[in-house]
Amino acid sequence: ATQKTVDGPSAKDWRGGRAASFNIIPSSTGAAKAVGKVLPSLNGKLTGMSFRVPTVDVSVVDLTVRLEKAATYDEIKAAIKEESEGKMK
């Protein structure tokens, strides 16, 4: 890992110079590219970012989508739940 334990200079970018134990730090991730390899129909349709946070175990998803037609929040939740229990399980 390249994250600093105390504030200091970073060769990569200014955010990487922030102390890991006190800051939430935006970072890059390869997760979006990996999804495209596993689900070819989504290849090139996703981007992503990650956060480095001062905790032992953490997971966060900030999902932003652009839909082809209007949908309510409940319709979106139902569609995700249906897929998670079916072929995407």
MOPAC internal coordinates of N, CA, C and O (Angstrom, degrees):
PM7 1SCF
backbone

  N    0.0000 0     0.00 0     0.00 0    0    0    0
  C    1.4522 1     0.00 0     0.00 0    1    0    0
  C    1.5162 1   109.81 1     0.00 0    2    1    0
  O    1.2310 1   121.17 1   -34.63 1    3    2    1
  N    1.3159 1   115.36 1   145.37 1    3    2    1
  C    1.4607 1   119.93 1  -178.29 1    5    3    2
  C    1.5211 1   112.61 1  -105.59 1    6    5    3
  O    1.2310 1   119.65 1   177.98 1    7    6    5
  N    1.3152 1   118.28 1    -2.02 1    7    6    5
  C    1.4620 1   120.98 1  -176.70 1    9    7    6
  C    1.5252 1   110.95 1   -68.81 1   10    9    7
  O    1.2310 1   120.76 1   -46.15 1   11   10    9
  N    1.3194 1   116.15 1   133.85 1   11   10    9
  C    1.4598 1   122.60 1  -179.48 1   13   11   10
  C    1.5283 1   111.11 1   -73.01 1   14   13   11
  O    1.2310 1   120.53 1   -32.13 1   15   14   13
  N    1.3214 1   116.60 1   147.87 1   15   14   13
  C    1.4704 1   120.17 1   174.32 1   17   15   14
  C    1.5225 1   110.88 1   -87.90 1   18   17   15
  O    1.2310 1   120.19 1   159.79 1   19   18   17
  N    1.3250 1   117.24 1   -20.21 1   19   18   17
  C    1.4633 1   122.71 1   172.06 1   21   19   18
  C    1.5220 1   107.16 1  -134.57 1   22   21   19
  O    1.2310 1   120.15 1   -22.55 1   23   22   21
  N    1.3239 1   117.33 1   157.45 1   23   22   21
  C    1.4605 1   120.63 1   178.97 1   25   23   22
  C    1.5212 1   110.83 1   -55.53 1   26   25   23
  O    1.2310 1   120.61 1   -42.00 1   27   26   25
  N    1.3205 1   116.44 1   138.00 1   27   26   25
  C    1.4548 1   121.52 1   178.76 1   29   27   26
  C    1.5119 1   109.97 1  -175.85 1   30   29   27
  O    1.2310 1   119.87 1    -5.82 1   31   30   29
  N    1.3300 1   117.86 1   174.18 1   31   30   29
  C    1.4689 1   120.64 1  -178.34 1   33   31   30
  C    1.5258 1   112.14 1   -67.79 1   34   33   31
  O    1.2310 1   121.07 1   -32.54 1   35   34   33
  N    1.3164 1   115.56 1   147.46 1   35   34   33
  C    1.4619 1   121.92 1   177.52 1   37   35   34
  C    1.5201 1   108.48 1  -127.39 1   38   37   35
  O    1.2310 1   120.36 1   -47.30 1   39   38   37
  N    1.3192 1   116.92 1   132.70 1   39   38   37
  C    1.4594 1   120.85 1   178.78 1   41   39   38
  C    1.5253 1   111.53 1   -71.25 1   42   41   39
  O    1.2310 1   120.33 1   154.37 1   43   42   41
  N    1.3441 1   116.98 1   -25.63 1   43   42   41
  C    1.4609 1   120.70 1  -175.60 1   45   43   42
  C    1.5239 1   111.89 1   -79.16 1   46   45   43
  O    1.2310 1   119.88 1   120.99 1   47   46   45
  N    1.3314 1   117.84 1   -59.01 1   47   46   45
  C    1.4648 1   122.09 1   179.04 1   49   47   46
  C    1.5239 1   109.66 1  -161.23 1   50   49   47
  O    1.2310 1   120.36 1   -13.02 1   51   50   49
  N    1.3261 1   116.92 1   166.98 1   51   50   49
  C    1.4649 1   121.09 1  -176.30 1   53   51   50
  C    1.5248 1   112.47 1   -63.91 1   54   53   51
  O    1.2310 1   119.82 1   148.11 1   55   54   53
  N    1.3534 1   117.94 1   -31.89 1   55   54   53
  C    1.4699 1   120.27 1  -179.55 1   57   55   54
  C    1.5221 1   111.08 1   -65.85 1   58   57   55
  O    1.2310 1   120.45 1   144.51 1   59   58   57
  N    1.3307 1   116.74 1   -35.49 1   59   58   57
  C    1.4525 1   121.08 1  -179.31 1   61   59   58
  C    1.5081 1   113.53 1   -67.18 1   62   61   59
  O    1.2310 1   120.20 1   167.71 1   63   62   61
  N    1.3249 1   117.23 1   -12.29 1   63   62   61
  C    1.4493 1   121.17 1   179.01 1   65   63   62
  C    1.5199 1   113.69 1   -86.26 1   66   65   63
  O    1.2310 1   120.47 1   175.85 1   67   66   65
  N    1.3181 1   116.71 1    -4.15 1   67   66   65
  C    1.4713 1   120.29 1   179.99 1   69   67   66
  C    1.5238 1   110.62 1   -80.75 1   70   69   67
  O    1.2310 1   120.54 1   -33.37 1   71   70   69
  N    1.3060 1   116.57 1   146.63 1   71   70   69
  C    1.4634 1   121.92 1  -178.76 1   73   71   70
  C    1.5234 1   110.60 1   -65.92 1   74   73   71
  O    1.2310 1   120.80 1   -50.15 1   75   74   73
  N    1.3193 1   116.08 1   129.85 1   75   74   73
  C    1.4587 1   121.81 1  -177.63 1   77   75   74
  C    1.5213 1   112.65 1   -66.90 1   78   77   75
  O    1.2310 1   120.17 1   151.29 1   79   78   77
  N    1.3124 1   117.27 1   -28.71 1   79   78   77
  C    1.4673 1   119.85 1  -173.94 1   81   79   78
  C    1.5223 1   114.47 1   -80.35 1   82   81   79
  O    1.2310 1   119.78 1   173.49 1   83   82   81
  N    1.3427 1   118.02 1    -6.51 1   83   82   81
  C    1.4624 1   119.96 1  -176.19 1   85   83   82
  C    1.5206 1   114.80 1  -130.24 1   86   85   83
  O    1.2310 1   119.60 1   178.53 1   87   86   85
  N    1.3174 1   118.38 1    -1.47 1   87   86   85
  C    1.4604 1   120.77 1  -169.98 1   89   87   86
  C    1.5198 1   112.86 1  -134.02 1   90   89   87
  O    1.2310 1   121.13 1   -31.52 1   91   90   89
  N    1.3294 1   115.45 1   148.48 1   91   90   89
  C    1.4582 1   121.76 1   167.27 1   93   91   90
  C    1.5248 1   105.28 1   -93.83 1   94   93   91
  O    1.2310 1   120.52 1   -60.44 1   95   94   93
  N    1.3180 1   116.61 1   119.56 1   95   94   93
  C    1.4580 1   121.17 1  -170.25 1   97   95   94
  C    1.5222 1   110.75 1  -118.24 1   98   97   95
  O    1.2310 1   119.56 1   -61.51 1   99   98   97
  N    1.3459 1   118.45 1   118.49 1   99   98   97
  C    1.4627 1   120.33 1   175.96 1  101   99   98
  C    1.5228 1   109.97 1   -64.23 1  102  101   99
  O    1.2310 1   121.07 1   -36.73 1  103  102  101
  N    1.3165 1   115.57 1   143.27 1  103  102  101
  C    1.4602 1   120.57 1  -178.08 1  105  103  102
  C    1.5232 1   109.28 1  -147.59 1  106  105  103
  O    1.2310 1   120.52 1   -11.23 1  107  106  105
  N    1.3057 1   116.61 1   168.77 1  107  106  105
  C    1.4644 1   120.42 1   176.80 1  109  107  106
  C    1.5303 1   109.59 1   -87.59 1  110  109  107
  O    1.2310 1   121.11 1   -16.70 1  111  110  109
  N    1.3174 1   115.48 1   163.30 1  111  110  109
  C    1.4597 1   120.51 1   178.95 1  113  111  110
  C    1.5259 1   109.35 1  -147.78 1  114  113  111
  O    1.2310 1   120.57 1   -27.87 1  115  114  113
  N    1.2976 1   116.52 1   152.13 1  115  114  113
  C    1.4532 1   121.36 1   175.76 1  117  115  114
  C    1.5146 1   112.44 1   -97.91 1  118  117  115
  O    1.2310 1   120.09 1  -171.76 1  119  118  117
  N    1.3268 1   117.44 1     8.24 1  119  118  117
  C    1.4656 1   121.61 1  -175.57 1  121  119  118
  C    1.5245 1   112.43 1   -60.48 1  122  121  119
  O    1.2310 1   119.86 1   137.62 1  123  122  121
  N    1.3179 1   117.87 1   -42.38 1  123  122  121
  C    1.4674 1   120.23 1  -178.49 1  125  123  122
  C    1.5245 1   111.19 1   -63.07 1  126  125  123
  O    1.2310 1   120.20 1   139.27 1  127  126  125
  N    1.3234 1   117.22 1   -40.73 1  127  126  125
  C    1.4614 1   120.59 1   177.50 1  129  127  126
  C    1.5240 1   110.71 1   -66.49 1  130  129  127
  O    1.2310 1   120.55 1   142.40 1  131  130  129
  N    1.3251 1   116.56 1   -37.60 1  131  130  129
  C    1.4603 1   120.46 1   179.86 1  133  131  130
  C    1.5277 1   111.12 1   -65.05 1  134  133  131
  O    1.2310 1   120.10 1   141.08 1  135  134  133
  N    1.3320 1   117.41 1   -38.92 1  135  134  133
  C    1.4659 1   120.57 1   177.76 1  137  135  134
  C    1.5209 1   109.75 1   -60.87 1  138  137  135
  O    1.2310 1   120.11 1   138.23 1  139  138  137
  N    1.3234 1   117.39 1   -41.77 1  139  138  137
  C    1.4653 1   121.70 1   179.16 1  141  139  138
  C    1.5166 1   112.93 1   -62.15 1  142  141  139
  O    1.2310 1   120.29 1   149.95 1  143  142  141
  N    1.3294 1   117.06 1   -30.05 1  143  142  141
  C    1.4603 1   120.21 1   178.03 1  145  143  142
  C    1.5264 1   111.27 1   -76.82 1  146  145  143
  O    1.2310 1   120.68 1   145.43 1  147  146  145
  N    1.3282 1   116.31 1   -34.57 1  147  146  145
  C    1.4660 1   120.84 1  -179.53 1  149  147  146
  C    1.5257 1   110.87 1   -80.99 1  150  149  147
  O    1.2310 1   120.42 1   142.45 1  151  150  149
  N    1.3209 1   116.79 1   -37.55 1  151  150  149
  C    1.4649 1   122.79 1   179.54 1  153  151  150
  C    1.5321 1   108.26 1  -120.61 1  154  153  151
  O    1.2310 1   120.06 1   -94.37 1  155  154  153
  N    1.3316 1   117.50 1    85.63 1  155  154  153
  C    1.4680 1   121.10 1  -174.96 1  157  155  154
  C    1.5269 1   114.51 1   -53.84 1  158  157  155
  O    1.2310 1   119.73 1   151.93 1  159  158  157
  N    1.3159 1   118.11 1   -28.07 1  159  158  157
  C    1.4689 1   119.69 1   179.79 1  161  159  158
  C    1.5320 1   111.74 1   -66.21 1  162  161  159
  O    1.2310 1   119.95 1   162.08 1  163  162  161
  N    1.3321 1   117.70 1   -17.92 1  163  162  161
  C    1.4627 1   121.69 1   178.67 1  165  163  162
  C    1.5241 1   112.83 1  -101.17 1  166  165  163
  O    1.2310 1   120.28 1  -179.63 1  167  166  165
  N    1.3261 1   117.07 1     0.37 1  167  166  165
  C    1.4600 1   120.98 1  -177.37 1  169  167  166
  C    1.5294 1   111.21 1   -58.90 1  170  169  167
  O    1.2310 1   120.58 1   -53.88 1  171  170  169
  N    1.3191 1   116.50 1   126.12 1  171  170  169
  C    1.4566 1   121.77 1   179.39 1  173  171  170
  C    1.5151 1   114.70 1    81.65 1  174  173  171
  O    1.2310 1   120.16 1   179.43 1  175  174  173
  N    1.3262 1   117.31 1    -0.57 1  175  174  173
  C    1.4605 1   120.43 1  -178.00 1  177  175  174
  C    1.5164 1   112.69 1  -102.39 1  178  177  175
  O    1.2310 1   119.62 1   177.03 1  179  178  177
  N    1.3284 1   118.33 1    -2.97 1  179  178  177
  C    1.4547 1   121.93 1  -176.42 1  181  179  178
  C    1.5190 1   111.21 1  -122.43 1  182  181  179
  O    1.2310 1   121.27 1   -31.25 1  183  182  181
  N    1.3169 1   115.18 1   148.75 1  183  182  181
  C    1.4547 1   122.46 1   166.85 1  185  183  182
  C    1.5132 1   106.67 1  -132.36 1  186  185  183
  O    1.2310 1   120.17 1   -12.08 1  187  186  185
  N    1.3009 1   117.28 1   167.92 1  187  186  185
  C    1.4505 1   118.00 1  -179.33 1  189  187  186
  C    1.5093 1   112.92 1  -162.32 1  190  189  187
  O    1.2310 1   121.46 1   -11.17 1  191  190  189
  N    1.3127 1   114.81 1   168.83 1  191  190  189
  C    1.4541 1   122.27 1   174.57 1  193  191  190
  C    1.5176 1   107.77 1  -146.90 1  194  193  191
  O    1.2310 1   120.77 1   -14.07 1  195  194  193
  N    1.2949 1   116.14 1   165.93 1  195  194  193
  C    1.4577 1   119.72 1   178.09 1  197  195  194
  C    1.5198 1   108.98 1  -129.68 1  198  197  195
  O    1.2310 1   121.19 1   -11.50 1  199  198  197
  N    1.3145 1   115.33 1   168.50 1  199  198  197
  C    1.4583 1   122.39 1   176.38 1  201  199  198
  C    1.5151 1   108.31 1  -125.63 1  202  201  199
  O    1.2310 1   120.28 1   -47.67 1  203  202  201
  N    1.2885 1   117.07 1   132.33 1  203  202  201
  C    1.4574 1   121.00 1   170.74 1  205  203  202
  C    1.5175 1   105.79 1   -93.79 1  206  205  203
  O    1.2310 1   120.73 1   -56.77 1  207  206  205
  N    1.3276 1   116.21 1   123.23 1  207  206  205
  C    1.4653 1   120.54 1  -176.54 1  209  207  206
  C    1.5214 1   110.23 1  -126.38 1  210  209  207
  O    1.2310 1   120.33 1   -27.29 1  211  210  209
  N    1.3437 1   116.97 1   152.71 1  211  210  209
  C    1.4614 1   120.73 1  -176.43 1  213  211  210
  C    1.5315 1   113.11 1   -82.32 1  214  213  211
  O    1.2310 1   120.56 1  -118.58 1  215  214  213
  N    1.3282 1   116.54 1    61.42 1  215  214  213
  C    1.4587 1   121.79 1   176.14 1  217  215  214
  C    1.5275 1   108.82 1  -137.75 1  218  217  215
  O    1.2310 1   120.91 1   -19.63 1  219  218  217
  N    1.3197 1   115.87 1   160.37 1  219  218  217
  C    1.4622 1   120.31 1  -179.88 1  221  219  218
  C    1.5240 1   110.48 1   -73.27 1  222  221  219
  O    1.2310 1   119.84 1   127.03 1  223  222  221
  N    1.3231 1   117.91 1   -52.97 1  223  222  221
  C    1.4654 1   123.10 1  -179.02 1  225  223  222
  C    1.5190 1   109.33 1  -123.10 1  226  225  223
  O    1.2310 1   120.99 1   -52.77 1  227  226  225
  N    1.3268 1   115.72 1   127.23 1  227  226  225
  C    1.4607 1   118.93 1   179.89 1  229  227  226
  C    1.5246 1   109.23 1  -156.48 1  230  229  227
  O    1.2310 1   121.27 1   -29.68 1  231  230  229
  N    1.3134 1   115.17 1   150.32 1  231  230  229
  C    1.4518 1   120.92 1   174.14 1  233  231  230
  C    1.5271 1   107.74 1  -147.32 1  234  233  231
  O    1.2310 1   120.67 1   -43.25 1  235  234  233
  N    1.3188 1   116.33 1   136.75 1  235  234  233
  C    1.4528 1   120.48 1   178.31 1  237  235  234
  C    1.5242 1   108.19 1  -144.62 1  238  237  235
  O    1.2310 1   120.77 1   -36.89 1  239  238  237
  N    1.3154 1   116.13 1   143.11 1  239  238  237
  C    1.4571 1   121.24 1   173.70 1  241  239  238
  C    1.5215 1   107.35 1  -129.91 1  242  241  239
  O    1.2310 1   120.71 1   -54.50 1  243  242  241
  N    1.3069 1   116.24 1   125.50 1  243  242  241
  C    1.4561 1   122.37 1   173.90 1  245  243  242
  C    1.5182 1   105.08 1  -114.03 1  246  245  243
  O    1.2310 1   120.50 1   -83.57 1  247  246  245
  N    1.3117 1   116.64 1    96.43 1  247  246  245
  C    1.4562 1   122.15 1  -174.32 1  249  247  246
  C    1.5241 1   110.05 1  -100.67 1  250  249  247
  O    1.2310 1   120.98 1   -59.00 1  251  250  249
  N    1.3211 1   115.73 1   121.00 1  251  250  249
  C    1.4572 1   122.04 1   176.12 1  253  251  250
  C    1.5166 1   107.28 1  -120.91 1  254  253  251
  O    1.2310 1   120.54 1   -52.14 1  255  254  253
  N    1.3192 1   116.57 1   127.86 1  255  254  253
  C    1.4629 1   120.14 1  -178.37 1  257  255  254
  C    1.5247 1   110.52 1  -129.06 1  258  257  255
  O    1.2310 1   121.30 1   -27.11 1  259  258  257
  N    1.3269 1   115.12 1   152.89 1  259  258  257
  C    1.4517 1   121.69 1   172.38 1  261  259  258
  C    1.5193 1   106.27 1  -114.78 1  262  261  259
  O    1.2310 1   120.65 1   -67.34 1  263  262  261
  N    1.3175 1   116.36 1   112.66 1  263  262  261
  C    1.4594 1   121.46 1  -176.12 1  265  263  262
  C    1.5174 1   111.51 1   -87.81 1  266  265  263
  O    1.2310 1   121.29 1   -27.19 1  267  266  265
  N    1.3248 1   115.14 1   152.81 1  267  266  265
  C    1.4617 1   120.23 1   177.76 1  269  267  266
  C    1.5275 1   111.67 1   -74.95 1  270  269  267
  O    1.2310 1   120.20 1   152.44 1  271  270  269
  N    1.3390 1   117.22 1   -27.56 1  271  270  269
  C    1.4630 1   120.97 1   176.65 1  273  271  270
  C    1.5306 1   108.46 1  -140.01 1  274  273  271
  O    1.2310 1   120.66 1   -20.67 1  275  274  273
  N    1.3141 1   116.35 1   159.33 1  275  274  273
  C    1.4618 1   121.57 1  -177.47 1  277  275  274
  C    1.5259 1   111.51 1   -61.94 1  278  277  275
  O    1.2310 1   120.65 1   -34.81 1  279  278  277
  N    1.3349 1   116.35 1   145.19 1  279  278  277
  C    1.4625 1   121.97 1   177.18 1  281  279  278
  C    1.5220 1   108.76 1  -149.66 1  282  281  279
  O    1.2310 1   120.67 1   -33.29 1  283  282  281
  N    1.3178 1   116.33 1   146.71 1  283  282  281
  C    1.4532 1   120.39 1   177.00 1  285  283  282
  C    1.5368 1   109.21 1   -81.96 1  286  285  283
  O    1.2310 1   120.88 1   -15.74 1  287  286  285
  N    1.3157 1   115.93 1   164.26 1  287  286  285
  C    1.4575 1   121.13 1   177.96 1  289  287  286
  C    1.5273 1   110.19 1   -59.34 1  290  289  287
  O    1.2310 1   120.43 1   137.56 1  291  290  289
  N    1.3302 1   116.79 1   -42.44 1  291  290  289
  C    1.4722 1   120.34 1   179.97 1  293  291  290
  C    1.5317 1   111.69 1   -64.28 1  294  293  291
  O    1.2310 1   119.68 1   142.96 1  295  294  293
  N    1.3230 1   118.22 1   -37.04 1  295  294  293
  C    1.4696 1   121.12 1   177.12 1  297  295  294
  C    1.5287 1   111.08 1   -65.33 1  298  297  295
  O    1.2310 1   120.80 1   140.39 1  299  298  297
  N    1.3159 1   116.07 1   -39.61 1  299  298  297
  C    1.4663 1   120.07 1   178.83 1  301  299  298
  C    1.5261 1   110.07 1   -65.77 1  302  301  299
  O    1.2310 1   120.18 1   133.89 1  303  302  301
  N    1.3271 1   117.26 1   -46.11 1  303  302  301
  C    1.4691 1   120.70 1   178.59 1  305  303  302
  C    1.5214 1   111.02 1   -59.65 1  306  305  303
  O    1.2310 1   120.40 1   137.37 1  307  306  305
  N    1.3313 1   116.84 1   -42.63 1  307  306  305
  C    1.4685 1   121.10 1  -179.27 1  309  307  306
  C    1.5332 1   110.52 1   -64.52 1  310  309  307
  O    1.2310 1   119.98 1   139.62 1  311  310  309
  N    1.3126 1   117.64 1   -40.38 1  311  310  309
  C    1.4668 1   121.02 1  -179.89 1  313  311  310
  C    1.5268 1   110.88 1   -66.05 1  314  313  311
  O    1.2310 1   120.09 1   137.33 1  315  314  313
  N    1.3220 1   117.43 1   -42.67 1  315  314  313
  C    1.4672 1   121.00 1   178.49 1  317  315  314
  C    1.5195 1   110.38 1   -64.91 1  318  317  315
  O    1.2310 1   120.24 1   137.13 1  319  318  317
  N    1.3302 1   117.15 1   -42.87 1  319  318  317
  C    1.4628 1   120.78 1   179.15 1  321  319  318
  C    1.5260 1   111.04 1   -63.18 1  322  321  319
  O    1.2310 1   120.44 1   136.00 1  323  322  321
  N    1.3282 1   116.76 1   -44.00 1  323  322  321
  C    1.4661 1   121.10 1   179.66 1  325  323  322
  C    1.5307 1   111.13 1   -60.13 1  326  325  323
  O    1.2310 1   120.29 1   133.43 1  327  326  325
  N    1.3195 1   117.06 1   -46.57 1  327  326  325
  C    1.4669 1   120.73 1   179.18 1  329  327  326
  C    1.5266 1   111.75 1   -64.94 1  330  329  327
  O    1.2310 1   120.72 1   142.19 1  331  330  329
  N    1.3450 1   116.22 1   -37.81 1  331  330  329
  C    1.4668 1   119.61 1  -178.48 1  333  331  330
  C    1.5246 1   112.27 1   -67.88 1  334  333  331
  O    1.2310 1   120.42 1   156.06 1  335  334  333
  N    1.3112 1   116.80 1   -23.94 1  335  334  333
  C    1.4684 1   120.61 1   179.83 1  337  335  334
  C    1.5280 1   112.21 1   -96.66 1  338  337  335
  O    1.2310 1   120.41 1   171.77 1  339  338  337
  N    1.3179 1   116.81 1    -8.23 1  339  338  337
  C    1.4637 1   121.22 1  -177.76 1  341  339  338
  C    1.5083 1   111.76 1  -109.49 1  342  341  339
  O    1.2310 1   121.22 1    55.88 1  343  342  341
  N    1.3296 1   115.27 1  -124.12 1  343  342  341
  C    1.4629 1   120.88 1  -173.33 1  345  343  342
  C    1.5300 1   114.08 1   -67.00 1  346  345  343
  O    1.2310 1   119.43 1   161.29 1  347  346  345
  N    1.3333 1   118.69 1   -18.71 1  347  346  345
  C    1.4645 1   121.17 1  -179.92 1  349  347  346
  C    1.5296 1   112.72 1   -93.32 1  350  349  347
  O    1.2310 1   120.34 1  -175.46 1  351  350  349
  N    1.3310 1   116.96 1     4.54 1  351  350  349
  C    1.4622 1   120.30 1  -177.04 1  353  351  350
  C    1.5031 1   111.95 1   -65.42 1  354  353  351
  O    1.2310 1   120.10 1   180.00 1  355  354  353

